[in-house]
Amino acid sequence: MIEVNQRGYYGEFGGAFIPEMLHPNIEELRKCYIEVSESAEFQAEFRKLLKDYVGRPSPLYYAKRLSAHYNTNIYLKREDLNHTGAHKINNTIGQILMAQRLGKKRIIAETGAGQHGVATATVCALMGIECIVYMGSVDIERQAPNVSRMKMLGAEVRPATSGSQTLKDATNEAIRDWINNPEDTHYIIGSVVGPHPYPDMVARFQSVISEEMLWQLKEQTGNEDPDIIVACVGGGSNAAGAYYHYLNKKDVRLVAVEAAGLGIHSGESAATSVLGTKGIIHGSRTLLMQTDDGQIIEPYSISAGLDYPGIGPMHAHLIDTGRAEAVSITDEEAVKSAFFLARIEGIIPALETAHAFSALDKIDYSKDDVIVVNLSGRGDKDLGTYVKYF
Ligand SMILES: *Cc1c(COP(=O)(O)O)cnc(C)c1O
C-alpha cells in the first residue's frame, strides 16, 4: 500500500523536521486535517466551489490527432481550463476552507514563479481574508505580470531580500512570519512538499483530478484504468492528484517528468530524481539537489514551476521504489513539444506541462494503450518565453 503513515512517512521519506517554535501550528493542523476535510459540511462547500468557481469537472479530452501521430490513444486531463489556468486552485480552495475552520484570520504563502501566489491571492479575495505573499526580489523582477495579478487581487507581496533572493529565501521569510504569528495565521503551501501533514493534505485536495479520471475514462473507454499516466513534477502536486486513486493499481504505469534544463549534467538543471540525494528540505526528508556539505544547489529550468531543488516525499518514494518512472526533459525538448501541441491540437500548454508532453517521445507504449497526460496548466503566462522561439 502506498499511503502516508501516522508520522507522515512514505517509506523512508517525509516526516516533519521543523523548528521547535512551529510545533504548535503543525500539531494543530496534523490533529485535525483529515477529520475536518472529510466532514460532510467541508466536502459540500469544497465540492460546490470546485464546480461553480473553478469550473470542475475538468474535461478528459481524447486528443485524436496527437493519438494518430503517436499511434496510440492519448487523453488530456484539462486542468488548464480551471479558473486561474492550472491545477493549483484545487489546493488553495481546500486550504482556505481549512484555515477558516481553524479560525485563522490571515494567510501567508511563498511563491517562486508567482503561480501559487496568484492562486492563493485568488482564494483570499474570494473569502475576504488578508493575504501576504513572500517572494524573492529576483523573482519579483522576473515574474512581473504575476506580481501585478496578486496586487490586483488585493494581496500584499513582500520581497525576500536575503540569500539568492529566490524561492528558498521567500520560504524562510514565510516560516519566520508563521513563527511570529502562530495564533491567527495559516500558511498555504503550494505543492506536496513541506512538513507533514502538508504533502498528504495537498495530495488529498488535488486527488479530485484522478477521482474524475476514474469515471471519465470508464465513460469514454469502458475501463476506469488507463495504462499510463504522465505528469510533470515540480514539487509534485499535479502528479500526486493525477496518480492518487491509481497508486495501488499496479497495472497503471506512473510517469513523472522532471526538468533537465540545459541538460541533466550541465549544472543548469532541476532533475532531482537523477541528481538528488537524501536529505531534508522545507521540513521533510526527501530527495534534493545538494552539495556534499548539504547546501542546496540552485536549480534551473526554463519553466519557473519546475525550477525546484527537491521533490515531494511521495514522489521520492514512488521513484525510489520503482513504482513511478522518472523521465527528464530539457528546455529545448519542452519548447518543441509546446509548439507541436499548439499546432496539432490547438492547445497552448504551460511550459511545465510541455515537459510532460515531451515524455511521449521517451517512454515505450503500444498502440492499444490508453495514456492520460495531465495538462496541468495553460501557456498564456509563458508567451513571453515562447515568442523568443518564433
Ligand atoms: C506550479 C505548476 C507546476 C508544478 O507544480 P507541481 O506541484 O509539481 O504540480 C506544474 N504545472 C503548472 C501549470 C504549474 O503552474
The ligand as a Gaussian input file, in Angstrom:
#p B3LYP/6-31G(d) Opt

LIG

0 1
 C        3.222000      25.081000     -10.472000
 C        2.973000      24.300000     -11.678000
 C        3.531000      23.018000     -11.850000
 C        4.473000      22.391000     -10.867000
 O        3.956000      22.165000      -9.587000
 P        3.546000      20.721000      -9.078000
 O        3.302000      20.909000      -7.619000
 O        4.671000      19.796000      -9.365000
 O        2.324000      20.315000      -9.804000
 C        3.184000      22.311000     -12.999000
 N        2.391000      22.834000     -13.944000
 C        1.849000      24.066000     -13.819000
 C        0.977000      24.588000     -14.897000
 C        2.130000      24.840000     -12.692000
 O        1.599000      26.073000     -12.580000

